[in-house]
Amino acid sequence: MNFKKLSLLFLSLVVIFTLGACAAQNQPNQQGGDAAGKGVLLNGAGSTFVNPLLQRMIPDYANAKGVKVNYQSIGSGGGIKQLIEKTVDFAASDAPMKEDEINQAGGNVLHIPVTLGGVAISYNLEGVDNLKLTPQILGEIYTGKITKWNDKKIADINLGVNLPDEAIKVTHRSDGSGTTYIFTSYLNAAVPEIWGENLVGKSIDWPVEGIGAKGNEGVAGQIQNEPGTIGYVELAYVIENKMPAVELQNKDGNFVAPTLETVSAAAAGAVANMPEDMKISLVNQPGANSYPIVGTTWLLVYENSPLDKERTQQVIDFLKYAVTEGQKFAEELQYAPLPKEIQDLDVKQLDKVQVK
């Protein structure tokens, strides 16, 4: 075979190989989910409260559907801001959007409960593994009326505990935070004479001098690194970091530790009392075993989507997964899984989403 024939044969093989490769790329992917989802990247931002749960769901969803989700844990206030500015496809918040925020959004925003979780009161006191507080004492700590760890009010309900004669260092969120909204809503519900409605919100003017930290991660780190500190942190962070948590006196007068069981007990009445817009408050609920600082995180999405039809469907599909199949990860991360009744209500809400 001469050189010219060899060259023509080689060229033919190259063409055949190239066409075969292109055809293979166009075939449906038989592994790792739907080919139609490959390369899709959805963007969300907001609540740090729900971040551990979403970060557990996201790779599972990507493996099943081939759709990647980028969720930034920047705080509820930041998530709402980005949703209003339409720089994300969905947001997450531990506080419902205010009327003026809905107005800024320029259209109704659906609130879809995705999880139920507790806000723990954690502290750093050497040698103190068990600490009890009442809502009155907690309110007085956060208003600066109780400033020492061995204050008589604290000592009287912690008999036998060696409380140090040291200043209480208060830490709180520095960013707009749904966890702050849950915590301040609780104090207002439990001790309104100490904690007025003007002190309820995602970001407030704190009546006590304290140290601000960004995110649940930041507050948890501040408590761990600074002896004598007290702060409020989403329960998953406390469990993950093996941090001590206060046994808090509940509405029935019992001292209750934050656990999956006690959070679920507080949420037991959520289904019966769920309002049509699904903006429910779970703080200071009655019940012998109810932990009193419990909140929900809402996934936020425009009812009239500003996205195109295909992308809107990708967002809705992920959010439906998060409130149904994705709940399988809740318990291992110390979140209370959504009851089936709430899951069904969530799906009905998501079915309302339309493309403009």
N, C-alpha and C positions, 0 to 999 in steps of 0.2 A: 504494500500500500504506500503510494507516494505521499509527500508532505502535504500537498493540497487537499487530498482526501482526508488525511488525519485532521487537518484544521477544520474542515467542514463537519466531521463527526463530532469533534470537541465542541464546536459552536452549537450543534444540534442538542447535545447533552445538556449544555448550559441553559438553553431555552426551555427544554423539558423540565429541568430541575426547578427553574424559576417559576414556571407556570404551576408546577405541582405545589410549591411552597405557598404561592398566593392563594391557590385553591384551599389549601389546608387552613390558612389563616381565616378564610371566609366560612369554614365549617363551624357549626354550633359546638361550643365547648362542652365536652362530656364530663368534665371534672370541675369541682369547686364552684358550682352555682350556675346562674343564668349568664349566657354570653352577652345578652343585651345589657347587663349591668356592668360589664367590665369597663373600667376606666372612669366610672361615675364617681365623683367626689362631692358629698353633701357637707355643708358647713353649719355648725351650730355653736352656740356659746351661752354662757350664763352660770347658773347655780354651781357652787362648789359642793354644796350639800349632796347633790345627786351624782357628782363626778365619778366616784368609785364604781357605782353601778353602771353608768353609761360606758365607762371605759372597759368594763367586763363584757357588756353586750356587743360593743362595736366590732371586735375581731370575729366574734361568733357570726354576726350578721354578714360580714364581709366574706367569710368562708362559705356561707350558705348561698348568698345572692350575688357575690362579686361586686358589691357596692361598698365603697369606702366612706366612712364618716369621720370628719375632723371636728371634734368637740373641744372647745377652749373653755377651761374652768376659770372664768374671770369675775364671777359674782353675778347675782341676779340683776342688779342694777345695770351692769355692763351688758348683759345679755339682752335686756329690754331695750337699751339704747341702740344696740346693733340691729335688733329686729326692726325698730322704728326707722332706722337709717337704711334698712333693706340690704345690709352687708352680710347677713346670714340667712340661711334657708329656714331655720327654726331657732327658738331660744328656749331656755329653761329658767324658771324662777320659783323661789320658795315663798314669794309674796305675789298676790294677784296684782295685775296692772291697775293703776289708778285711772279714773275717768279722763284726766288730762293726758295721760300717756296713750290711752286708746284714741283720743282725739288727734294726738300727734301722729299716730300710726296711720290715720286716714281711712280706717276701716276696722270692722270688728275683728278681734283676735280671740280665737278659741283657746280655752284653758283646759288642758288634758292632764288629769292626775296620772303621774307615772310611778310614784312610790310614796310610801309612808315611812317616816323615820323619826327618831328621837334626837333632841338636842341635849347633850350631856353637859353638866357643870363639872369641869375637871379642875384639878389643883395640884400644886407641887409643895408638899410638906413632908420633910424627912421623918420617917417613922410613923406616919399617919396613913393607914391603909383604908380606914373606914371613917367617913365623915358624914354627919347628918346636918341638913339645913332646912329651915322653914322658908316659905316664900317671903315672909316678913323680913327675915334676916338677910336673905338674898337681895331683896329690894333695898335694904338699908346699907348693904355693902356697896351696891351700885349707885347709891345716892351719896355715898361718903359719910354716912352717919355711924357706921361701924367700920373701924379702921385697923383694929388689932385682931390677930387670930385667937388670942385668949380672952376676947371680950366675953363678959359674963353670959350674954344671951347665947353665944355659941357653946360655951363650956357647959351650960345647964342642960343642953340636950345631947351632949357628947361626954357623959360621965365616964371617967376612967381613961379618956384619951388625953395624951400629953400634948396639949396645944402650946405652941411657942409664943413667947412675948415678942412677937414680930409684926411689922406692918403688913397689911394685906395689899398686895400689888394686883391691881385690876387690869385685865386686858380685854380688848373688844375688837371687833372688825373695824378696819380703817376704810374699807371699800363699801359701796352700796351692796347690801347683803340681805338675801332672804332669810338666812339663819338669824341675823339681827332682828328681822321683822318677826320671826317666830318667837324669839326670846323676849323681845319687848312687848309683844302681844300677850305672852303668858303673864308677865309681871303686871300688865294693865288689867288682865282678867282676874288674877289672884289677889293682888293688893292695889286696887285702884286709888286708895287714899295716899299711897306712896308714889305710885307710878301712873301719872295721868296720860290721857290720850295724846298729849303733845309730845310724849316720849315714845311713841310707837312709830316704827318706820324701818325702811331698809338702811337708812343713814340718819342718825340723830345727833343733836348736841348733848353729849354725855354730861350728866350732872356731877360726875366724879372725875378727878384727874386720873387718867389711865394711859396704858400703852396700846396704841392701835397696831394691828397686824393685818396683812392682806390674806384673804381666803381662810377657809378652815385649816388649811395646811399651816398658814402663818401663825394663827392663834395657837394651834397645837404645839408648834415649835417654840413659841414664846413661853408657854406654860412649862414645857419640858426643860427649857434652858435657864429659867429664872426661878430659883427657890422663893416660895412665899406667894406665888402667883395663882390667881383664880381666873377662869374664863369659860366661855360657852363654846362648845365644839360639837359638830355633827357626830352622832354616835359611832359611825363606821370608822372615823379617824381615831376615836378613843380606843375602840376594840383593836384596831390594826396596830396601834402604837403601845398597847398595854398600859394605858394611862388610867389612874384612879378616877372614879366618878362619884359624885355626891349622891347619897340617898336623900331624895327630896320629898318633903311632906306633900301629899296629894290632897285633892278636894275633900276626900273622905277622912283625912287626918292621919293616914298611914304613911310611913316612910318607905319609899319605893326606889329601887335602883333602876337605871335605864337598861333594859334588855329587850330582845325581840318580843318576848312574851308580854312584857308590860306595855310596850309600844302598841302591840296588836290589841291589847285590852282597851287602850284608850281609843283605838280606831274602830272598835266593834260597832259603834252606832253610826258610823259614817254613811253606810248604805241607806239606812232609813231616813237620815236627815240631809241627804245630798240635794243641794239646790239645783235648779235647772242649768245654771251656768257653771256648775261644778266648783265654785269658789267656796270651799268649806274650811272652817277653822276647827282645829282639833286640840287646842290648848285647854288645860285645866278641866278636863273631862271627869265626870264622876266615875266611881267604880273602885272597889277595894284594892284592886291590883293595877290600877291605871297609872302609868307614868304621866306626869302633868305637862311636859314640854314636848309635844308631838306636832309635827307639821307634815304637809304634803308638798311635793314639788310638781309644778305644772309644766308640761311641754306647751310652748306657745307657737301658734301658727295662724297665719291670716285665713279668715273664712273665705275671702275672695283673694285667691293667690296671685301675687304679682309675678310669679314664675310662669314659664311656658308649661304646656300640658304634660309633657313627658317628665320634666323635672319635678313638677308638682306631685305626680304619681309616685316618683321615687321617694320623695319626702314622706308622703302619706304611708307608703308601704313600710318604711323604716319605723315611723312612729307607731303604727299598728303592731309591728313586731315588738317594740319596746314595752307596750302596755299589755301584751299577751304572752307570747312565747318567751320573750326576754325576762319575764318575771321569775323564771327558773333560777336566776342568779341572785335574787334578792336576799333570800334567807342566809346564804353563806357569807354575805357582806353586812349582815345585821340590819337589813331593811325589812319592813313588814310587806310581804307580797300583797299586791292588790287583790281584794276579793273578786271572784268571778263576776259578780254583779257590776262592780265598778269597771272591770275590763270591758264588759259588754256596752256600758254607757259610753266609755271612751271611744270605742269603735264607731258607735252611732254619731258621736260628735265629729269624728274625723271624716265620716261620710258626707258631712255638710260642706266640706271644702270644695270650692269651685274655682275654675280658671276664668279670669275676667275676659 
